[in-house]
């Protein structure tokens, strides 16, 4: 792909995400407004619609990548994307359920350039609000008269269980010795934590288009592989991202001793830099100099190059799955633009 092609797809994806926010946000906010008062307040803050004191805020609820995938998948398979709006909102609610819980588990103090919900309202309120968003997602599908809603609800429930398993595996890996974690374990964990929900989003779009089972599974495969590519890029940003764009400190994942994919690729490389990195991971890594040393060690051990190459490979696999469901490239253009967007982002 030329730089001109990439720029064109980037603009197309940005415009598609903007349209998706315009369609989904009113329904998303209407759903959140049905929550009880104290929970609603935390949710409105988390989505960026209110400040901590309850005054209106102009923040965005997120990039809307997952709801955009639902609607684009429905459209690509000949369905009416408007009919899949509830499913798109449900997927975004589940995504934010995971964000609220992840911020607590990871003790992340900032998200979207301001304090996280748990940092403002406390851990119990953040967890409870996440639980309420999950329940709200399933209520939306339960009340949806569309013939695909029951299958969509079951698929989303299976996805959430997989997400939870991925999160549990991630936490378990953090307790392991740096040199005792394998890349296969990390790839399996990342597929569950990130790939599962992107795959589910695409599958729900296919279900609402009333596609056949092979097309639904191909869409799921596309989303899963694109999701793993997304996670690989996210892990790179977690090490080398620009804090002015990410809203998080430089090297935040390293300081937290996270065994992200490029880190584990570096640790298992068998290089001298792998030993340096392992020693840093066994220590406190509390100073900017130590974090910078760890980032340099990941780079020298090949973790950065491996993650970039693996992301490209996963995107190729994603495109292969998509071609099985949507043979006409024109029909798949929106999905391809979104996939390209998430693997070329810098924050």
C-alpha positions as CSV (number, residue, x, y, z in Angstrom):
1,X,0.0,0.0,0.0
2,X,1.4,3.4,-1.0
3,X,1.4,6.4,1.5
4,X,-1.3,8.0,-0.7
5,X,-3.5,4.9,-0.3
6,X,-2.9,4.8,3.4
7,X,-3.8,8.5,3.8
8,X,-7.0,7.9,1.8
9,X,-8.0,5.0,3.9
10,X,-7.1,6.9,7.0
11,X,-9.4,9.8,6.0
12,X,-12.2,7.3,5.1
13,X,-11.9,5.5,8.5
14,X,-11.9,8.8,10.4
15,X,-15.0,9.9,8.5
16,X,-16.6,6.6,9.1
17,X,-15.9,6.7,12.9
18,X,-17.2,10.3,13.0
19,X,-20.5,9.1,11.4
20,X,-20.7,6.2,13.7
21,X,-20.3,8.4,16.7
22,X,-23.1,10.6,15.4
23,X,-25.4,7.6,15.0
24,X,-24.4,5.6,18.2
25,X,-23.7,8.3,20.8
26,X,-27.3,9.5,21.2
27,X,-28.5,5.9,21.7
28,X,-25.5,5.2,24.0
29,X,-26.2,8.2,26.1
30,X,-30.0,7.5,26.2
31,X,-29.1,4.0,27.6
32,X,-26.7,5.3,30.2
33,X,-29.3,7.9,31.3
34,X,-31.6,5.0,32.4
35,X,-29.1,4.0,35.1
36,X,-29.7,4.8,38.8
37,X,-28.4,8.2,39.9
38,X,-25.0,7.4,41.5
39,X,-24.1,4.8,38.9
40,X,-25.3,7.2,36.1
41,X,-23.0,9.9,37.4
42,X,-19.9,7.7,37.3
43,X,-20.9,6.4,33.8
44,X,-21.4,9.9,32.4
45,X,-18.0,10.9,33.8
46,X,-16.3,7.9,32.3
47,X,-17.8,8.5,28.9
48,X,-16.6,12.1,29.0
49,X,-20.1,13.7,29.1
50,X,-19.8,15.1,32.6
51,X,-17.0,16.4,34.9
52,X,-16.6,14.9,38.3
53,X,-18.8,17.6,39.9
54,X,-21.7,16.7,37.5
55,X,-21.3,19.7,35.2
56,X,-21.5,19.1,31.4
57,X,-18.3,18.2,29.6
58,X,-17.4,18.1,25.9
59,X,-15.3,14.9,25.9
60,X,-15.9,12.1,23.5
61,X,-17.0,8.6,24.5
62,X,-14.2,7.0,22.6
63,X,-13.1,6.3,19.0
64,X,-16.2,4.1,18.3
65,X,-14.1,1.5,16.5
66,X,-16.2,-1.5,17.8
67,X,-19.7,-0.1,17.0
68,X,-18.3,1.0,13.6
69,X,-17.3,-2.6,12.9
70,X,-20.8,-3.8,13.8
71,X,-22.4,-1.4,11.3
72,X,-19.8,-1.8,8.6
73,X,-20.1,-5.6,8.8
74,X,-23.9,-5.4,8.5
75,X,-23.5,-3.2,5.5
76,X,-20.8,-5.3,3.8
77,X,-23.1,-8.3,3.9
78,X,-26.1,-6.5,2.5
79,X,-27.9,-5.7,5.8
80,X,-29.4,-2.5,7.0
81,X,-26.9,-0.9,9.5
82,X,-29.7,1.1,11.1
83,X,-31.3,-2.2,12.2
84,X,-28.0,-3.1,14.0
85,X,-27.7,0.1,16.0
86,X,-28.8,-1.6,19.3
87,X,-26.1,-4.2,18.7
88,X,-23.5,-1.5,18.1
89,X,-24.4,0.2,21.3
90,X,-24.3,-3.0,23.2
91,X,-20.8,-3.8,22.0
92,X,-19.7,-0.3,23.0
93,X,-21.2,-0.7,26.5
94,X,-19.3,-4.0,26.9
95,X,-16.1,-2.4,25.8
96,X,-16.5,0.3,28.4
97,X,-17.4,-2.3,31.1
98,X,-13.9,-3.8,30.4
99,X,-12.2,-0.4,30.5
100,X,-13.7,0.5,33.9
101,X,-12.5,-2.8,35.3
102,X,-9.1,-2.8,33.5
103,X,-8.3,0.6,34.9
104,X,-9.0,-0.7,38.4
105,X,-7.0,-3.9,37.9
106,X,-4.0,-2.1,36.3
107,X,-4.3,0.9,38.7
108,X,-4.2,3.2,35.7
109,X,-4.8,6.7,37.0
110,X,-5.5,8.4,33.7
111,X,-7.6,7.7,30.6
112,X,-8.5,10.1,27.7
113,X,-6.3,12.8,29.3
114,X,-8.1,12.9,32.7
115,X,-8.4,10.9,35.9
116,X,-10.0,7.5,35.6
117,X,-13.3,6.8,37.2
118,X,-11.9,4.8,40.1
119,X,-9.4,7.5,40.8
120,X,-12.2,10.0,41.1
121,X,-15.1,8.0,42.6
122,X,-13.3,5.1,44.2
123,X,-12.8,1.4,43.3
124,X,-16.2,0.1,44.4
125,X,-18.2,2.7,42.3
126,X,-16.0,2.1,39.2
127,X,-16.5,-1.7,39.4
128,X,-20.2,-1.4,40.1
129,X,-20.7,1.0,37.2
130,X,-18.8,-1.4,34.9
131,X,-21.1,-4.2,36.0
132,X,-24.2,-2.0,35.3
133,X,-22.9,-1.2,31.7
134,X,-22.6,-5.0,31.1
135,X,-26.1,-5.6,32.3
136,X,-27.4,-2.7,30.2
137,X,-25.8,-4.1,27.1
138,X,-27.6,-7.4,27.5
139,X,-30.9,-5.6,28.3
140,X,-30.6,-3.7,25.0
141,X,-30.3,-6.9,23.0
142,X,-33.1,-8.7,25.1
143,X,-35.5,-5.9,24.2
144,X,-34.5,-5.7,20.5
145,X,-37.3,-7.1,18.3
146,X,-34.8,-8.0,15.5
147,X,-34.8,-11.8,14.8
148,X,-31.1,-11.9,15.3
149,X,-31.1,-10.4,18.8
150,X,-31.2,-13.7,20.8
151,X,-28.3,-15.2,18.9
152,X,-26.4,-11.9,19.2
153,X,-27.0,-11.8,23.0
154,X,-25.7,-15.4,23.4
155,X,-22.7,-14.6,21.2
156,X,-21.9,-11.4,23.2
157,X,-22.2,-13.4,26.5
158,X,-19.7,-16.0,25.2
159,X,-17.4,-13.1,24.2
160,X,-17.6,-11.6,27.7
161,X,-16.7,-14.9,29.3
162,X,-13.7,-15.1,26.9
163,X,-12.7,-11.6,27.8
164,X,-12.8,-12.4,31.5
165,X,-10.6,-15.5,30.8
166,X,-8.2,-13.3,28.9
167,X,-8.0,-10.8,31.7
168,X,-7.5,-13.5,34.3
169,X,-4.7,-14.9,32.2
170,X,-3.1,-11.5,31.9
171,X,-3.2,-11.0,35.7
172,X,-1.7,-14.5,36.2
173,X,1.2,-13.7,33.7
174,X,2.1,-10.6,35.7
175,X,2.9,-12.8,38.7
176,X,5.3,-15.1,36.7
177,X,9.0,-14.7,36.3
178,X,9.9,-12.5,33.3
179,X,11.8,-15.4,31.6
180,X,9.0,-17.9,32.4
181,X,6.4,-16.5,30.0
182,X,6.0,-17.8,26.4
183,X,4.9,-15.8,23.3
184,X,2.2,-18.4,22.6
185,X,0.7,-17.8,26.1
186,X,0.7,-14.0,25.4
187,X,-0.8,-14.3,22.0
188,X,-3.6,-16.5,23.3
189,X,-4.2,-14.0,26.1
190,X,-4.2,-11.0,23.8
191,X,-6.6,-12.8,21.4
192,X,-9.1,-13.3,24.2
193,X,-8.7,-9.8,25.7
194,X,-8.8,-7.8,22.5
195,X,-9.5,-9.9,19.5
196,X,-12.6,-11.6,20.9
197,X,-14.6,-8.3,21.2
198,X,-13.6,-7.1,17.7
199,X,-14.5,-10.5,16.3
200,X,-17.8,-10.4,18.2
201,X,-18.5,-6.9,16.8
202,X,-18.1,-8.1,13.3
203,X,-20.0,-11.3,13.9
204,X,-22.9,-9.3,15.4
205,X,-23.0,-7.2,12.3
206,X,-23.2,-10.4,10.2
207,X,-26.0,-11.8,12.3
208,X,-28.0,-8.6,11.9
209,X,-27.5,-8.9,8.2
210,X,-29.0,-12.4,8.5
211,X,-25.8,-13.9,6.9
212,X,-25.2,-17.6,6.9
213,X,-23.0,-19.3,9.5
214,X,-19.8,-19.4,7.3
215,X,-20.0,-15.7,6.7
216,X,-20.6,-15.0,10.4
217,X,-17.5,-17.1,11.4
218,X,-15.4,-15.5,8.6
219,X,-16.4,-12.1,10.0
220,X,-15.5,-13.2,13.5
221,X,-12.1,-14.4,12.2
222,X,-11.5,-11.0,10.5
223,X,-12.2,-9.1,13.7
224,X,-10.1,-11.4,15.8
225,X,-7.0,-11.1,13.6
226,X,-7.5,-7.4,13.2
227,X,-8.0,-7.2,17.0
228,X,-4.7,-9.0,17.6
229,X,-3.0,-6.5,15.2
230,X,-4.7,-3.7,17.2
231,X,-3.3,-5.1,20.5
232,X,0.2,-5.4,19.0
233,X,0.1,-1.7,18.0
234,X,-1.4,-0.8,21.4
235,X,1.5,-2.6,23.1
236,X,4.0,-0.7,21.0
237,X,2.2,2.6,22.0
238,X,2.4,1.5,25.6
239,X,6.2,1.5,25.4
240,X,6.9,4.2,22.9
241,X,3.7,6.3,22.7
242,X,3.7,10.1,22.9
243,X,2.1,11.0,26.2
244,X,0.6,14.2,24.7
245,X,-1.4,11.9,22.4
246,X,-2.0,8.9,24.7
247,X,-2.8,10.8,27.9
248,X,-0.6,8.3,29.8
249,X,3.0,8.6,31.1
250,X,5.8,7.5,28.7
251,X,6.6,3.8,29.1
252,X,3.5,3.3,31.3
253,X,3.3,-0.4,30.5
254,X,7.0,-0.9,31.3
255,X,6.7,1.0,34.7
256,X,3.8,-1.3,35.5
257,X,5.9,-4.4,34.6
258,X,3.3,-5.5,32.0
259,X,4.3,-8.5,30.0
260,X,3.0,-7.1,26.7
261,X,3.7,-8.8,23.4
262,X,6.8,-6.8,22.4
263,X,8.2,-7.2,25.9
264,X,7.8,-11.0,25.9
265,X,9.2,-11.2,22.4
266,X,12.2,-9.4,23.7
267,X,12.5,-11.5,26.8
268,X,12.3,-14.8,24.8
269,X,14.8,-13.6,22.2
270,X,17.9,-15.2,23.8
271,X,19.9,-12.0,23.3
272,X,22.0,-10.2,25.9
273,X,19.4,-7.5,25.9
274,X,16.8,-10.1,27.1
275,X,18.8,-10.6,30.2
276,X,19.1,-6.9,30.8
277,X,15.3,-6.5,30.4
278,X,14.6,-9.4,32.8
279,X,16.8,-7.9,35.4
280,X,15.0,-4.6,35.1
281,X,11.6,-6.4,35.3
282,X,12.7,-8.1,38.5
283,X,13.4,-4.7,40.1
284,X,11.2,-1.7,40.9
285,X,11.7,0.2,37.6
286,X,10.5,3.3,39.4
287,X,12.6,6.0,37.7
288,X,12.4,7.5,34.2
289,X,16.0,6.3,33.5
290,X,15.1,2.7,34.3
291,X,12.0,2.9,32.1
292,X,14.1,4.3,29.3
293,X,16.6,1.5,29.8
294,X,13.9,-1.1,29.6
295,X,12.5,0.4,26.4
296,X,15.9,0.4,24.8
297,X,16.4,-3.2,25.8
298,X,13.1,-4.2,24.2
299,X,14.2,-2.5,21.0
300,X,17.7,-4.1,21.0
301,X,16.3,-7.5,21.7
302,X,14.0,-7.2,18.6
303,X,10.7,-6.8,20.4
304,X,9.7,-3.7,18.5
305,X,10.5,-5.2,15.1
306,X,8.8,-8.5,15.9
307,X,5.6,-6.7,17.0
308,X,5.5,-4.6,13.9
309,X,6.0,-7.7,11.7
310,X,3.5,-9.7,13.6
311,X,0.9,-7.0,13.3
312,X,1.3,-6.9,9.5
313,X,1.0,-10.7,9.4
314,X,-2.2,-10.7,11.5
315,X,-3.7,-8.0,9.2
316,X,-2.9,-10.3,6.2
317,X,-4.8,-13.1,8.0
318,X,-7.7,-10.7,8.7
319,X,-8.0,-9.8,5.0
320,X,-8.0,-13.4,4.1
321,X,-11.0,-14.1,6.4
322,X,-12.8,-11.1,5.1
323,X,-12.4,-12.1,1.5
324,X,-14.2,-15.4,2.4
325,X,-17.2,-13.5,3.6
326,X,-17.2,-10.5,1.2
327,X,-15.5,-11.4,-2.1
328,X,-16.2,-8.0,-3.6
329,X,-13.4,-5.6,-2.5
330,X,-15.8,-2.7,-2.9
331,X,-18.2,-4.2,-0.4
332,X,-15.4,-4.7,2.1
333,X,-13.9,-1.2,1.8
334,X,-15.2,0.2,5.1
335,X,-14.0,-2.8,7.1
336,X,-10.6,-2.7,5.4
337,X,-10.3,1.0,6.1
338,X,-11.1,0.5,9.8
339,X,-8.6,-2.4,10.1
340,X,-6.0,-0.2,8.4
341,X,-6.8,2.6,10.8
342,X,-6.3,0.6,14.0
343,X,-3.0,-0.8,12.8
344,X,-1.5,2.6,11.8
345,X,-2.6,4.7,14.7
346,X,-0.2,6.3,17.1
347,X,-2.4,6.7,20.2
